[in-house]
Amino acid sequence: MTRLAKIEGHVRAVKDMAANGRDCSEVLLQIAAVRKALDGAAKLLFKDHLESCVVDAVHHGDEEKVLSDLQKALDNFIR
């Protein structure tokens, strides 16, 4: 949650930069930083999901549903 809150603040700062007419190259650089931060958050979430949800599902015999849900999520995330 802390990571997402920081990203949210960064996005607001980028919005302010654009609204205040900052140089396009500066805004694009900040957008790239936001994208990298979002990728980092997604990586952390995916790691946590594998270590907890998928492991729990395997232990409880629900692996087909969890793997199906994970495949759908990956299909949406990686296009």
N, C-alpha and C positions, 0 to 999 in steps of 0.2 A: 504494500500500500504506500509506503514511503517513496519507493521508486516511482510509482505512478503519479503521486502528488508532485514530485519534482518535475516529471515530464509535463504535467499539466501546467505548472508554472512557466516552464520553458516555452510551451506553445503560446501561452498568453504573452510572453515577452516577444516572441516572433510576430504575433499579431500586432502588438504595439509598434514594433519596428516598421512593419509594412504600413501601418496607418500613419506613422510619422514621416514617411517618405525616405527611410534609410536606403542606402545603396543596395541595389538588387543582389549584388554578389555577397554582401553581408547577410542579407535575409536568406539567400540560398544556402550559405554556409551553416546558418543556424537551423534551417530545415533539415539539412543533412545530419546535424548533431541530434536532432529530435528523432529522426529515423533510426539512428544508431542506438539511442537510448531505448526506443520501443523494441528494437530487435533484442537488446539485452534483457528487457523485461520478459519478452516472449520466451527467450532461451531459459531464463530462470523458472518461469512457469512450467515449461515443458519438462525440465529436469525434475521439478517437484512432482509433477503429475506422474512421471515414470516411476519415481522412487516411492510414491505413496499410493496413488489410485490404481495404477496398473499392477503393482505388487499385491495390493489388497484384493483386487479382482481375481488374480490368479489363485490366491489362497482360498477364495470363496467360490471358485468355479464360474465366475462371470467374465472370463477373459474375452469371449467372443463379442459381447456387447461393448466392453471397454475398448477393445481394439477397433471395432467398427466406428465408435464415436470418435476415437483418436484419428482414424483415417479421414473422417469427414472434416474434422477440425484442421488437419494438415492440408487437405485439399483446398479448404477455404483460405488458409494462411499462406500457402505457397502456390501461387498461380502462375 
